[in-house]
Amino acid sequence: MTLLTRLRASSALWAAPVALGLVLLYFFGAFAENFRYVAGQPDYAPMVASYALTNIYALLYATASCLAAWESGRLKRDGVWQLAPARSRMRIAAQALLPVLGLAWAMALLPVAMALIREGVAPTPGSAILPLLAMTVACAHLAIGFAVGLVVPRLFATPVLALVVFYAVAVSWSQEPFWHRHVSGQFPVDLGYAELPTPEALVPHVLFAGTIALGAILLCLPLRRPLLRAAVALAAVGIALAGTLTARGIVEDWGPVPPLSTGNVAVECMGRTPRICLPAGAAADESAIAAHVTDVFEGLRHAGVPVRAPETITDSMLRWREAPASTESEWWVPLTESFGDDRLALALVSRVVDFPCRDADADPVAGRSAMLWAAGAVGADQAYLEWQRGEVQQFGDGQELLEQVVSRVAEVRTLPAAEQADWYAAETERACRSGGDAP
């Protein structure tokens, strides 16, 4: 039988328009509508591929397993297994499943390719990791579906597998305990900038589905001796159970996020004290960010704000999900994002303004007045007020409080520069006076 004839006889041919149509629906309804880069963020192909696959895993595995069961049932109905063994059973199964495998792999690659083209991003080795995971787990679902089709009527096995697999994978990310999501074959989080899955995060998915598939394959072997059949069946169950328990044991203590590798992009550093470190290509002109940081520090010093610049300021985008805590020598600041949103000055002011207590809200008017005055020294007062309009909603008289802050700072700005600096120092002390804890 030629490849074309085999394709015409396969359920993958008539299922392809529906399956690929659903992939396109998810792509245009989810990825195209929701995926957005942070302002100034460089291209990052693994992030694009991850978002494109988010809604495809469950559909992909359900399609692979149910169509494999249908093909298996068709071979059984046609009496292929009772014919003279001109070809091995494994070869017959592989030839029947080849079109289904091609469809499953197309479902994994199509949305990723479309997403990369839409965003104008070139593929990288890192962007192939999650598609390869999906394609590998799809092979396991093919084997499982084929085995089910050998013993369960295809008219029953096909719809049941489609529903069960789709539901089990699709809801895994929202279930507790968390180990479900880490073995389902659906990578449980969207990758952020500079992130990649670690091998440890990928192995449980393959181990869980792969050992169940291996057990299913062993159960399909045409063994005639009852004792050997029993031994192989016992081995198949043992392999599947061992793989499941091992995969669960690996992820047992994980939270909702699997282990991720961070900082997987080139970094450019420039300047001295502070040294500014950014993702390569983070903005049209990286030197503009470094110059802006320098201008903010100089503006604050000129206004009389004590500035202790760190040795290094690193863009927190390099640690997308959780940047390390800043220290006196190194700050982690969203340089690229803040610069793109015209909020970098405010982000730096928030680091520079130093209150002599941990609770600078002991006097909420004084603390906010000091911050607004410092922000105004570098042209960030409007950005600060916009931020505070949301923050003060926690107070019953939040709007009145903010009006007092604006009025107080407006009066202070009429004073000579030296008196304003003295007022600022006194105001930071006053912010802690009503009971703030000493550091």
Residue, then its C-alpha position, 0 to 999 in steps of 0.5 A: m500500500t502506497l503512502l497516498t493510499r494509506l493516507r486516504a484510508s486513515s482517519a487522520l485525513w477526515a479528522a485533519p480539517v476539524a483538528l487543524g481548524l480548532v488549532l487555528l481557532y485557539f491561535f486567533g482566539a487566544f494567542a493573537e488576542n492576548f499575547r503582548y510583549v512588554a514595552g521595549q522587550p527584545d524578541y524571545a522565541p521560547m516565550v512566543a512558542s510557549y504562549a502559542l502551545t498553551n491551549i493546544y496540548a490537551l487537544l493534541y493528545a486527545t486527537a492522537s489517542c482517539l484516532a489511534a484507537w480508531e485505527s486499531g479498531r479498524l485493523k481488528r474489524d478488518g481481521v488483519w491480525q488473523l492474516a498470514p504474518a507477511r509483515s510484523r505486527m509492529r510494522i502494521a501498527a506503525q504504518a496505520l499510525l503514521p498519518v495520525l502521528g503526522l497530524a499530531w505533530a502538525m498540530a504541535l508545529l503549526p501554532v508555533a510556526m504561525a506565532l513566530i511568523r506573526e511576531g517576526v521572531a526567528p526560531t531558536p533551539g530554545s523555542a523547540i523544547l516545548p514543541l518537542l515535548a508535545m510531540t514526544v508525549a503525543c507518541a505515548h498517547l498514540a501507543i496508549g490509544f492503539a492498545v485501548g482500541l485492541v480491546v475496546p470497541r472503537l465506537f466506544a473507545t474513540p469518543v471516550l478517549a477524546l473526552v477523558v484525555f482532553y479533560a485530564v490534561a486541560v484541567s491539570w494546571s488548575q488542580e491540587p495537589f500540584w503534581h498533576r500539572h507536572v506530569s500531564g504533558q502540558f507544560p504548566v506555565d507560560l515561559g517568561y523572558a529569558e526563561l527555559p524549562t530545565p530537564e528536571a521539569l520535562v522528564p516527569h511528563v515523558l516518564f509518566a506518559g512514556t511508561i504507561a505507553l510502554g506497558a500498553i505496548l507490552l500488553c499488545l505482544p502476541l504471546r501464546r504461552p499463558l505463563l509468558r503472557a502473565a509474566v509480561a502483563l505483570a511486567a507491563v503493570g509494574i513498569a507503568l506503576a513504577g513510572t507513575l510513582t517515580a514521576r510523582g516522586i520527582v514533582e511531589d514537593w514542587g509548587p505550581v511552577p516547575p524548575l525553570s532556567t533563567g537568564n538565558v539571553a545575552v547581557e550588556c553592561m555599561g557605565r560605572t557606579p552604577r554599572i547598568c546591565l540590560p538584556a542585549g537589544a532591550a531598547a532602541d538605544e541601551s545607552a539612553i537607559a544608562a543616561h536616564v539613570t545617571d540623570v535621575f541620580e544627579g537630579l536627586r542629589h541636586a535637590g538635596v536627597p541623599v543618594r547611595a548609588p549601588e555598584t550595579i543596577t540589573d534589569s529584573m527582566l533577566r529574572w522574569r518570574e522572581a527577581p532576587a532581592s536588591t542589596e546595597s551593592e546591586w539593585w534589581v529594577p525593571l529597567t526596560e519595562s519602566f523606561g518603555d512606560d516612562r516610569l523609570a525615574l519613579a522606580l529609581v526614586s522608590r529605591v533611593v528615598d530612605f525612611p529610617c523605619r520599616d513602616a513609613d505609613a505610620d504617618p501616611v501624609a508625611g511619607r507620601s509627601a516626601m516621596l512626591w517631593a523627591a519624585g517631583a525633583v526628577g519629573a516623576d511627580q505625575a507618575y507617582l500621583e497616578w500610582q497613589r490614586g490606586e494605593v490610597q483607596q485602602f483608606g476611607d479618606g484616601q482622596e482627602l489624604l492625597e489632596q493634603v499631600v499635594s497641598r503640602v508639597a506645593e507649599v514646600r516648593t515655594l521655599p528656597a532649595a536648602e530649606q526644601a532639603d531640610w524639610y525633606a529630611a524632617e518629613t522622612e523622620r515624621a513618616c515614622r514618628s507614629g510608631g514605625d519600627a526601627p530597622 
